[in-house]
């Protein structure tokens, strides 16, 4: 997610956004890692990554 810094603050800040993304991903059954940066060249950036093993039928596409 890429947000304007002011927009990120209006949504509660990076930590709250990361927590919401983590909660949503866990409800989908993901094992997650989240990252977030404020004030990058592109504004505020937040990401969530599913760290589960890629299922065999999708491995070719993901690799």
Buried (B, 14 or more C-beta within 10 A) or exposed (E): BEBEBEEBEEBEBBEEBBEBBBEEBEEEEBEBEBEBEBEEEEBBBBEBEEEEEEEEEEEEEEE
